[in-house]
Amino acid sequence: MNIGDAAKASGVSAKMIRYYEQIGLIPPAGRTHAGYRDYTDKDVHVLRFVRRARDLGFSVAEIDGLLQLWRNHRRRSADVKRIALDHIEDLQRRIADMQEMAATLQHLATCCSGDDRPDCPILADLELPSATTEAPKRRRGAVDDLGVRKRKTRRGQGAATQASRPSGAWE
């Protein structure tokens, strides 16, 4: 079958199939006499595996490891389980980071009067230096640690003190 049919059957776009071949995640497809890619049912089965793993948020590197384990019939299920448990930990950490970001933004939105005045605690907070001095750690996947700082209090002890806030913006 051609790449379009393989894409349709697997749920992986033709562009991603080419990419996965290019980086060596999947083996290159056979070719027709005219030079077109020719996919087998086995190829589509592998692509479905990759698609399901991506849907669960595994990185390309993790998927490569999972594919190797999947192909190895002498594998230990403990190795597969370790990868899954590590991924669960990463997902939970990312969820916690996102919940913290949402809570911070909710607090700032609550403090904003949302009227015609130019004072805005959201913008005032964004212009402050981050409470973290180290560069954000780069994580795989779509969510990065953006260095959202925690506010302990609103009155003089947090990252922004009363003196540095625009008058009335947080009250």
N, C-alpha and C positions, 0 to 999 in steps of 0.2 A: 504494500500500500504506500501511497505517496505521503509526504510530510503533512499535508493538509488533513488527510484521512487519519493519520496517526495522532495528530493534534486533537481532532474531534473525538476520537475514540479514547484518548487518555486524559483529556482535560488540561493538557499542557500546550501552551501556544507554540506555533511553529518557530517563532523567534527564540523562545526558551529552549526548545529542543535543540536548535542549532548551538545555542550558548552552552548547554550541558554537554554536547558533543565536543565543542571547542575546548572546554576546560577539563575534559576527560572524565566527567562524572558518569557519563554513559558511553558505551563504545560507539564509534562511527557506524552509521547505518550502511548496509550494502548499497550498491549502486546498480542502476539499470544500464543497459548498453548505451543509452543516451546520456548517462551521467547523473540522472536524478536519484535522490535518496529513495531507498526501497525498504520499508519497515515491515518486520514480521510481527506475528501475534506476540511472540516472546518479547520483542522490543517494546510493544505497547504495554505489556504487563510490567516491565521495568519502569516505564514512564508513569504508569498509574501508581506504582510504589513511591516514586519520587514525588509525585503530586500529593499523595496522602501525607507523606512526611513533611512537605512544605506547608500543607494545610495545618499541621500540628505545630508549626513554627520551628522546625529543625533547620539549622544552618546547612549550607551546601557541604561544609566539611563534615558535619555530623551525618548528613545523608550519605556521604561517601563511605563513612565508617559503617553505617547501617547496611548499605548495599554490600559491602565486603562481608559482613557477618551473615547477611541473608544468603549470599552465594556459597558460603562455607558451611557445608552440612556437618562439619565437625565442631562448629561453634559452641560456645558455652552460653546458655541463656543468661547467666550472671553478667556477662559482658554487655548484652543487649539491655538488661535491666538497669545496669549502672548508667548507661547513656541516657535512658529514659528518666531515671531519678535525678540525674544532673540537670537535665533539661527542665524538669518540673521545678527544681530549685531556682533556676534562672527565670522561668516564667513567673514564679511567685515573687521574686525580687523585683522584676519589671512591673508587675501589678502593683506592688507596694509603692514603687517610685511614682507610678502614674496616679495612684490614689493620693499621695502626698502633693503632687503637682495640682491635682484637682482641688484638694482642700485649700491649698494656698490661693489659688485663683478664686475659689468660692469666697474666701475671707476677703480678698481684695475687692471683688465685685460687690460684696455686701457693704463694704466701707465706702464705695463710690456712690455719690448721690445721683449720678446719671442725669443731671439736668443741663442747663445751658451754661453753667459756670465752667471755666477752663481747668479748675483744680481737679486733679484726677489721681487718686491713690494708686491706681494700677500703673499709670505711667511713672509716678514718683517711685514706686517700688522697682520698676524695671531699670530705672536709671542708676540705682544704687549698686555699688560693687557687690559681687557675690560674697557670701559669708565663707565660702570655701576658697582656699588659696591654691589648691592643686587643680590641674586641668581635669576636666571631666573624663572619666574612664570611658573609652570607646567600647561599646557592646555590640555584639552581632545582632542582626535583626533590625526591625524598624524603629525600635525605641531606644533612645540614647539617654544616659544620665545627664540631665541638663543642669545639674548643680543647683536645683531649687533649694533655697535656704529656708530654714525653719524660723518662725517668729515665736519667741518665747512669751513676750508680752508686747503690749502696744504702748505702754507709758514709760518711755525713757530707758528700758533695758533691752529692747529688741534691736534689730539691725538698723532700723530708722527711728531716731528719737523724735520727740515732740518738736524740738528746735529745727530739725531738718525737714519736717513735713510742711507742705503748704498749709496755711492757716485754714482750719476747719475741714481739711480734706479727709481726715480719718474719723472724725467724730460724727 
